[in-house]
Amino acid sequence: MMKNSNSPFKIVVIITLVIVALLIALVVMINNNPESNEEKALDKQPSIEGQPTLGDSNAPVTVVEFGDFKCPACKAWGENIFPQLVSDYVDTGKVKFSFINVLFHGEESKLASLAAESVYKQNPEAYWGFHKVLFKEQPSENHDSKWITTEKILEVARSVSNIDTENLKSAIENDSEMKEVNKDTELVTEFDVKLTPTIMINGTMIEDPFDYEAIKKAIENALEGN
């Protein structure tokens, strides 16, 4: 009788030990997973040839944003992190900054990207003004509503100096710069971009794009390596 009454207790103990062992193995696996680190270093960085680029072309460090004009987090990053990055590193000649389009929000993302690429092709100096105003037009609430239209794009373009809106309208209607948009999509796939904004610094992907200290550390490390 004693032997039989102890059997369930022994089974519970064994099951508990097995669970503990599995939990320990899981913790070890997570800690050894390189994707759990703050930064993920890749073998290469995205090519910025032909991409809108801000700053000194000879700057030793390249910062790339994979972003989507429909993405509220991208808007927040542009308003809160980007100005500090420009002030600290772009204006000082240490960093050049490029933007690569991501089409995670479908047709509206595609239209905005096509328009931005068309503006860049027409007048590279007008691109960043257009970029900034288009993000500003993103609704603070209900950003999933359809707000990126050709009419909105032309309205934005008219508010930025030195953009020929008739030329822009024609370029959008004829998909003139779709090749550039597709090139960006290929880079998104190649670098396995899952979230926007994704920030890469000389081939290092920052886990939290809103952690400016991590961005600064990656830039400083890259500067020391040059």
C-alpha positions in Angstrom: 0.0 0.0 0.0 2.8 2.4 0.9 4.5 1.8 -2.4 1.4 2.5 -4.4 0.5 5.7 -2.4 4.0 7.1 -3.1 3.9 6.4 -6.8 1.8 9.5 -7.7 4.1 11.7 -5.6 7.2 10.3 -7.4 5.5 11.0 -10.8 4.8 14.6 -9.8 8.5 15.0 -8.7 9.7 13.6 -12.0 7.4 15.8 -14.1 8.5 18.9 -12.1 12.2 18.1 -12.6 11.6 17.6 -16.4 9.7 21.0 -16.6 12.6 22.7 -14.7 15.1 21.2 -17.0 13.2 22.3 -20.0 12.9 25.9 -18.6 16.6 26.0 -18.0 17.3 24.8 -21.5 15.0 27.5 -22.9 16.7 30.2 -20.9 20.1 29.1 -22.2 18.8 29.0 -25.7 17.4 32.5 -25.5 20.6 33.9 -24.0 22.7 32.3 -26.7 20.4 33.6 -29.5 22.2 36.5 -31.3 18.8 38.1 -32.1 18.3 38.8 -28.4 21.2 41.2 -28.4 20.7 44.9 -28.6 22.4 45.0 -32.1 22.6 42.6 -34.9 25.8 42.9 -37.0 25.3 41.7 -40.6 27.9 40.8 -43.2 27.1 43.8 -45.3 25.1 47.0 -45.4 22.4 48.1 -47.9 23.7 49.9 -51.0 22.7 53.5 -51.0 23.6 54.1 -54.6 20.8 56.1 -56.2 19.0 56.5 -52.8 18.0 59.9 -51.3 21.0 60.7 -49.1 21.4 63.6 -46.6 24.8 64.8 -45.5 28.4 64.6 -46.8 28.8 61.9 -49.3 32.3 61.2 -47.9 31.0 60.8 -44.3 32.6 57.7 -42.8 29.4 56.3 -41.3 26.2 55.4 -43.1 22.8 55.3 -41.4 19.9 53.8 -43.3 16.3 54.0 -42.4 13.9 51.4 -43.8 10.6 53.3 -43.5 7.0 53.6 -44.7 5.1 56.8 -45.1 2.0 55.1 -43.7 3.8 54.0 -40.6 3.0 56.0 -37.4 6.2 54.8 -35.7 8.2 56.1 -38.7 6.5 59.5 -38.3 7.3 59.5 -34.5 11.0 58.5 -35.3 11.3 61.3 -37.8 9.9 63.8 -35.4 11.8 62.7 -32.2 15.0 60.9 -33.2 15.9 62.1 -36.7 16.4 65.8 -35.8 18.9 64.9 -33.0 20.7 62.5 -35.3 21.1 65.2 -37.9 22.3 67.8 -35.4 24.8 65.5 -33.7 26.2 63.6 -36.7 24.9 64.6 -40.1 25.5 68.3 -39.8 29.0 67.6 -38.3 30.0 65.5 -41.4 30.3 62.2 -39.5 27.2 60.5 -40.9 25.3 60.3 -44.2 21.7 59.3 -43.9 19.6 57.4 -46.5 15.9 56.4 -46.7 14.7 53.2 -48.2 11.0 52.7 -48.9 9.1 49.9 -47.4 5.6 49.0 -48.7 4.1 47.3 -45.6 0.8 49.2 -46.0 0.0 48.2 -49.5 -1.1 50.5 -52.3 -0.9 53.8 -50.3 2.7 53.0 -49.3 3.5 52.2 -52.9 1.9 55.5 -54.1 3.8 57.5 -51.6 7.1 55.8 -52.4 6.5 56.3 -56.1 5.8 60.0 -55.5 8.9 60.4 -53.3 11.1 58.7 -55.8 9.7 60.9 -58.6 10.4 64.1 -56.6 13.9 62.9 -55.9 14.5 62.2 -59.6 13.1 65.6 -60.6 14.9 67.6 -57.9 17.0 65.9 -55.2 17.3 69.0 -53.2 13.5 69.2 -52.9 13.2 65.5 -51.7 13.8 66.0 -48.0 11.3 68.9 -47.8 8.7 66.7 -49.5 9.6 63.7 -47.3 9.1 65.8 -44.1 5.8 67.4 -45.1 4.3 64.1 -46.3 5.0 62.4 -43.0 3.6 65.5 -41.2 0.3 65.0 -43.2 -0.1 61.5 -41.7 -3.1 61.6 -39.4 -2.3 61.4 -35.7 -5.4 59.2 -35.3 -6.9 56.6 -37.6 -3.7 56.5 -39.7 -5.0 53.3 -41.3 -7.7 55.4 -43.1 -7.0 56.1 -46.8 -5.2 59.4 -46.8 -2.4 59.0 -49.3 -3.9 60.0 -52.6 -2.5 61.6 -55.7 -4.4 64.8 -54.7 -2.8 64.8 -51.3 0.6 64.2 -52.8 0.2 67.1 -55.2 -1.0 69.3 -52.3 2.1 68.4 -50.4 4.3 69.0 -53.5 2.8 72.5 -53.9 3.9 73.4 -50.4 7.5 72.6 -51.1 9.7 74.8 -53.2 11.0 73.8 -56.6 8.8 70.9 -57.4 7.0 70.8 -60.8 3.7 69.4 -59.8 2.6 68.7 -63.4 5.8 66.8 -64.0 5.2 64.9 -60.7 1.6 64.1 -61.6 2.7 62.7 -65.0 5.5 60.6 -63.3 3.0 59.1 -60.9 0.4 58.3 -63.6 3.1 56.6 -65.8 4.8 54.8 -62.9 8.0 56.4 -64.1 10.1 55.6 -61.0 8.6 52.2 -60.2 12.0 50.6 -60.9 13.4 52.5 -57.9 10.6 51.5 -55.7 11.1 47.8 -56.7 14.8 48.2 -56.0 13.9 49.2 -52.4 11.6 46.3 -52.1 14.4 43.9 -53.1 16.6 45.5 -50.3 13.8 45.0 -47.8 13.7 41.3 -48.7 17.5 40.9 -48.9 18.0 42.4 -45.4 14.9 40.6 -43.9 13.3 43.8 -42.7 10.3 42.9 -40.6 9.4 46.2 -38.8 9.4 49.9 -39.6 11.4 51.9 -38.9 14.4 49.6 -39.1 17.7 51.5 -38.6 21.0 50.2 -39.8 24.4 51.7 -39.1 27.3 50.5 -41.2 25.8 47.0 -41.4 24.6 46.9 -37.8 20.8 46.7 -37.3 19.6 48.5 -34.2 17.0 46.5 -32.2 15.2 49.5 -30.8 15.2 52.4 -33.2 13.9 54.8 -30.5 16.9 54.0 -28.2 19.1 57.0 -29.2 21.9 56.0 -26.9 22.2 52.6 -28.8 22.2 54.6 -32.1 25.0 56.9 -30.8 27.0 53.9 -29.5 26.8 52.1 -32.8 27.8 55.3 -34.6 30.7 56.0 -32.2 31.9 52.3 -32.6 31.8 52.7 -36.4 33.7 56.0 -36.2 36.4 54.3 -34.1 36.7 51.5 -36.7 37.4 54.0 -39.5 
